[in-house]
Amino acid sequence: MSNQERKVHPSTAVLTAGFDPALSVGSARPAVFRSSTYVFDSPEAAERAFAILGGRIEPEPGETADLVYSRFNHPNAEIVEAHMLPLESHARAAAVFNSGMAAIMTAIMAHTRPGDAIVYTVPIYGGTQSLIQKFLEPWGLLGVPVPGGDSAALDSAIQHTPHCRIVLLESPANPTLKMTDIARAVASAAAREPRPLVMVDNTFLGPAFQHPLQLGADIAIYSATKYLGGFSDILAGVALARDPEIMKPIRARRSLFGNILAPDECWILDSRLPTVHLRMNRQSKNAQRIAERLATHPAVKKIYYPSLFTDPEQIRIRDAQCDYPGGIFSLILNGGKPAAFEFLRHLKIARNAVSLGGVETLVCHPRSTTHSAVSDEELQLSGVVDGLVRVSIGIEDWRDILADFESALSHAEAV
Ligand SMILES: *Cc1c(COP(=O)(O)O)cnc(C)c1O
């Protein structure tokens, strides 16, 4: 643990915390430790490690359980977790997973049991919605959806849902960018006994632009496949908590489920963390320039982007909890689905693909892809209409992407 004595700023700590070159033959950057098992100094050390892992004895202050077996823990997970902590304001514990869905599933399973309820905002990531409706509900949990941004409905659901254990917020929501007031949800949860945990999927704006733990949330969740990974070439997830006690059952479930991120992927993810602020800043600046110019384009009926919000309540939430508008916007085209498809068909630089947060610009049509399994009624309620395309802006020169969009929009206008 070099550099832990003196507190340094996050952009420094992400390069220096939790990694001691002396443990890796002096290598300046972390090595990859692929071993599935670790050698004990003595049989007593093995006995003690298992007793600590099994929760039968408490470690001494400063003592960490020896490495045992890579399904429980391994050096590359420890290194990348140590580097995530300074990036997420107020985080004191982190756990990496082999996907964002694995992080969400494990965090929920660790803190609920059959008979409990989860209050969650909609629209929400399609995988999360399916997890709740198709797996957790048949398993015995009650899922209570609340429209994102509707603070009164959220307060009421938190207060009146029996056995509410988790309040799961996704803000901004996918793909409408609807924002939910995190601090208010925290206050509402605090008014209930026992207090439900507030969990925020921070994939869209974190860790650069939105800080849920600082606002009082208990758990921040990431699909690290997106901005943290940053290059559309790994799947990963992270859970971060204000209180290490909240992370203990999550780590214990991860050991059972076997969904820890593998050493090679940890090493890749770790190499991306020092640049996440640089990339996200560039993506946000690019997206803002492009979105603000497209807002008045004749083929565009409406645009969802934080700097272009018009609803005073959404503006208030944005100003209270987001530092910058981020790299994602959605366009609603006048010509509906045919216009959306013509637009996608004529893009030359941006690619037609789902996912987001990579250095390359990606565009998709949620209604026929990511949100195609959701019922028509739910889709209309959540605003995922036929003419909507979602855009994730990369780090290209924004003028090239704008030109590409304008040229593709001229075809969309013609339908
Ligand atoms: C992609 C995504 C997920 C799921 O993450 P995976 O890494 O694909 O499992 C969850 N939430 C949001 C907001 C996402 O964009």
PDBQT file of the ligand as one rigid body, heavy atoms in Angstrom, charges set to zero:
ROOT
HETATM    1  C1  LIG A 501     -24.808  -2.037 -20.067  1.00  0.00    +0.000 C 
HETATM    2  C2  LIG A 501     -25.521  -1.646 -18.841  1.00  0.00    +0.000 A 
HETATM    3  C3  LIG A 501     -25.740  -2.564 -17.805  1.00  0.00    +0.000 A 
HETATM    4  C4  LIG A 501     -25.335  -4.021 -17.907  1.00  0.00    +0.000 C 
HETATM    5  O1  LIG A 501     -23.944  -4.166 -17.952  1.00  0.00    +0.000 OA
HETATM    6  P1  LIG A 501     -23.198  -5.405 -18.645  1.00  0.00    +0.000 P 
HETATM    7  O2  LIG A 501     -21.759  -5.073 -18.440  1.00  0.00    +0.000 OA
HETATM    8  O3  LIG A 501     -23.623  -5.457 -20.072  1.00  0.00    +0.000 OA
HETATM    9  O4  LIG A 501     -23.637  -6.615 -17.903  1.00  0.00    +0.000 OA
HETATM   10  C5  LIG A 501     -26.390  -2.129 -16.670  1.00  0.00    +0.000 A 
HETATM   11  N1  LIG A 501     -26.811  -0.842 -16.539  1.00  0.00    +0.000 NA
HETATM   12  C6  LIG A 501     -26.610   0.058 -17.525  1.00  0.00    +0.000 A 
HETATM   13  C7  LIG A 501     -27.091   1.461 -17.323  1.00  0.00    +0.000 C 
HETATM   14  C8  LIG A 501     -25.969  -0.301 -18.694  1.00  0.00    +0.000 A 
HETATM   15  O5  LIG A 501     -25.803   0.607 -19.666  1.00  0.00    +0.000 OA
ENDROOT
TORSDOF 0
